[in-house]
């Protein structure tokens, strides 16, 4: 009986021992030994890695320098393009204004004249013809109106007029001239449109 109690005590003492203590008593595991060991790297491999690093760093610096140079060139090109546009716009504007300066001179002369109303009217008509000639030189022409079929692309209706001598929906009167540059409309002509009740009834 005493022997059985001694064996039972020994078994309980073994089971109550902590796992950490058991590991410590057994010693370190092989994995721990592998982690603690340094991986063998030769001096030649270290030099090769260092050379590759320096090469990549050099290439990176070259790309950064190239990018900075391209950005500077792009900015210079943008500024040059803006300046050229501004110069061309000034040149084009100056050319147009130069053509109209004689017209302005003639208007000023007309205002200073002391002639009759008929003489003043004749002078203004000559100035208008001079201006129309300049506009034709720029390929600017008036939009055809009276007698033409109403076209909403070129005409803007300001009302209708009852008339039987013109076809319905044709232009009867021109209130303000319209102009176009070649085929591009600059402004529509303001017109009154024919309302022909006789034609409608037919």
C-alpha positions as CSV (number, residue, x, y, z in Angstrom):
1,X,0.0,0.0,0.0
2,X,2.8,2.4,0.8
3,X,4.5,1.6,-2.5
4,X,1.3,2.5,-4.5
5,X,1.0,5.8,-2.7
6,X,4.6,6.7,-3.5
7,X,4.1,5.9,-7.3
8,X,0.9,8.0,-7.3
9,X,2.8,11.0,-5.8
10,X,5.5,10.7,-8.4
11,X,2.9,10.6,-11.2
12,X,1.1,13.7,-9.9
13,X,4.4,15.6,-9.6
14,X,5.3,14.8,-13.2
15,X,1.9,15.9,-14.5
16,X,2.0,19.2,-12.6
17,X,5.3,20.3,-14.1
18,X,4.9,23.2,-16.6
19,X,5.5,22.7,-20.4
20,X,7.9,25.7,-20.3
21,X,10.0,23.9,-17.7
22,X,10.0,20.7,-19.7
23,X,11.2,22.6,-22.8
24,X,13.9,24.4,-20.8
25,X,15.0,21.1,-19.4
26,X,15.0,19.5,-22.8
27,X,17.2,22.4,-24.2
28,X,16.7,24.7,-27.2
29,X,14.9,23.4,-30.3
30,X,16.7,22.9,-33.6
31,X,14.6,25.7,-35.2
32,X,15.9,28.2,-32.6
33,X,19.4,27.1,-33.4
34,X,18.8,27.8,-37.1
35,X,17.5,31.3,-36.4
36,X,20.4,32.2,-34.3
37,X,22.9,31.1,-36.9
38,X,24.1,33.7,-39.5
39,X,23.5,32.9,-43.1
40,X,26.8,32.5,-44.9
41,X,27.3,35.4,-47.5
42,X,30.6,35.8,-49.3
43,X,32.5,39.0,-49.8
44,X,32.1,38.7,-53.5
45,X,28.3,38.6,-53.2
46,X,28.3,41.6,-51.0
47,X,30.4,43.5,-53.6
48,X,28.1,42.5,-56.4
49,X,25.0,43.6,-54.5
50,X,26.7,46.9,-53.7
51,X,27.6,47.4,-57.4
52,X,24.0,46.7,-58.5
53,X,22.7,49.1,-55.9
54,X,25.0,51.9,-57.1
55,X,24.0,51.2,-60.7
56,X,20.3,51.4,-59.9
57,X,20.9,54.6,-57.9
58,X,22.8,56.1,-60.9
59,X,20.0,55.2,-63.3
60,X,17.4,56.7,-60.9
61,X,19.3,59.9,-60.6
62,X,19.6,60.0,-64.4
63,X,15.8,59.5,-64.9
64,X,15.0,62.2,-62.3
65,X,17.4,64.7,-64.1
66,X,15.8,63.8,-67.5
67,X,12.3,64.3,-66.1
68,X,13.3,67.7,-64.7
69,X,14.8,68.7,-68.1
70,X,11.6,67.5,-70.0
71,X,9.4,69.5,-67.6
72,X,11.5,72.6,-68.1
73,X,11.4,72.2,-71.9
74,X,7.6,71.7,-71.8
75,X,7.1,74.8,-69.7
76,X,9.3,76.8,-72.1
77,X,7.4,75.5,-75.1
78,X,4.1,76.4,-73.5
79,X,5.3,80.0,-72.8
80,X,6.7,80.3,-76.3
81,X,3.3,79.0,-77.8
82,X,1.3,81.5,-75.7
83,X,3.6,84.4,-76.8
84,X,3.3,83.4,-80.5
85,X,-0.5,83.3,-80.2
86,X,-0.5,86.7,-78.5
87,X,1.8,88.1,-81.2
88,X,-0.3,86.7,-84.0
89,X,-3.5,88.0,-82.4
90,X,-2.0,91.5,-82.1
91,X,-0.7,91.3,-85.7
92,X,-4.2,90.2,-87.0
93,X,-6.0,92.9,-84.9
94,X,-3.5,95.6,-86.1
95,X,-4.1,94.6,-89.7
96,X,-7.8,94.9,-89.4
97,X,-7.7,98.2,-87.4
98,X,-5.3,99.7,-90.0
99,X,-7.9,99.0,-92.7
100,X,-10.6,100.9,-90.9
101,X,-8.6,104.0,-89.9
102,X,-9.3,105.8,-93.2
103,X,-13.0,105.1,-92.5
104,X,-12.7,106.7,-89.1
105,X,-10.9,109.7,-90.6
106,X,-13.7,110.2,-93.2
107,X,-16.4,110.0,-90.4
108,X,-14.5,112.7,-88.5
109,X,-14.3,114.9,-91.6
110,X,-18.0,114.4,-92.1
111,X,-18.7,115.6,-88.6
112,X,-16.7,118.7,-89.2
113,X,-18.3,119.6,-92.5
114,X,-20.7,122.5,-92.7
115,X,-22.6,121.3,-95.8
116,X,-26.3,120.7,-96.3
117,X,-28.1,117.6,-95.0
118,X,-28.1,116.1,-98.5
119,X,-24.3,116.7,-98.8
120,X,-23.8,115.1,-95.4
121,X,-26.0,112.1,-96.4
122,X,-24.0,111.6,-99.6
123,X,-20.7,111.7,-97.7
124,X,-21.9,109.1,-95.2
125,X,-23.1,106.9,-98.1
126,X,-19.6,107.1,-99.6
127,X,-18.1,106.1,-96.2
128,X,-20.5,103.1,-95.9
129,X,-19.4,102.0,-99.4
130,X,-15.8,102.3,-98.3
131,X,-16.5,100.2,-95.3
132,X,-18.3,97.6,-97.3
133,X,-15.3,97.4,-99.6
134,X,-13.0,96.8,-96.7
135,X,-15.3,94.0,-95.4
136,X,-15.3,92.4,-98.8
137,X,-11.5,92.4,-98.6
138,X,-11.8,90.3,-95.4
139,X,-14.4,88.0,-97.2
140,X,-17.2,89.4,-95.0
141,X,-20.5,89.8,-96.8
142,X,-24.0,90.7,-95.9
143,X,-26.7,88.1,-95.4
144,X,-29.3,88.2,-98.3
145,X,-32.7,89.2,-96.9
146,X,-35.5,91.0,-98.7
147,X,-37.3,88.6,-101.1
148,X,-35.4,85.6,-99.7
149,X,-37.2,82.6,-98.0
150,X,-36.9,83.0,-94.3
151,X,-34.0,80.9,-93.0
152,X,-33.7,80.6,-89.2
153,X,-30.0,79.8,-89.6
154,X,-29.3,83.3,-91.1
155,X,-32.4,85.3,-90.2
156,X,-34.0,86.4,-86.9
157,X,-37.7,87.2,-87.1
158,X,-38.8,90.4,-85.4
159,X,-42.4,90.1,-86.4
160,X,-44.6,89.5,-89.5
161,X,-46.1,91.8,-92.2
162,X,-49.3,91.1,-94.1
163,X,-48.5,91.2,-97.8
164,X,-49.9,89.6,-100.9
165,X,-47.2,90.6,-103.3
166,X,-44.5,88.3,-101.8
167,X,-44.7,84.6,-101.0
168,X,-45.6,83.5,-97.5
169,X,-42.6,83.0,-95.1
170,X,-40.3,85.2,-97.1
171,X,-38.4,88.2,-95.8
172,X,-40.4,91.4,-96.3
173,X,-38.1,93.9,-94.5
174,X,-34.6,94.1,-93.2
175,X,-34.3,95.8,-89.8
176,X,-30.6,95.2,-89.2
177,X,-28.0,93.7,-91.6
178,X,-26.5,90.3,-90.8
179,X,-23.0,89.3,-91.8
180,X,-21.1,86.2,-92.4
181,X,-17.4,85.4,-92.8
182,X,-17.2,83.1,-95.8
183,X,-19.7,80.4,-94.6
184,X,-19.5,81.3,-90.9
185,X,-22.4,83.4,-89.6
186,X,-21.1,86.4,-87.6
187,X,-24.6,87.7,-86.7
188,X,-28.1,87.0,-88.0
189,X,-30.1,89.6,-89.9
190,X,-33.1,91.0,-88.1
191,X,-36.1,90.9,-90.4
192,X,-39.9,91.0,-90.7
193,X,-41.4,88.0,-92.4
194,X,-44.3,87.9,-94.9
195,X,-47.6,86.6,-93.8
196,X,-49.6,86.0,-97.0
197,X,-53.1,85.1,-96.0
198,X,-54.2,84.7,-99.6
199,X,-51.5,82.1,-100.3
200,X,-52.4,80.3,-97.0
201,X,-56.0,80.0,-98.0
202,X,-55.1,78.5,-101.3
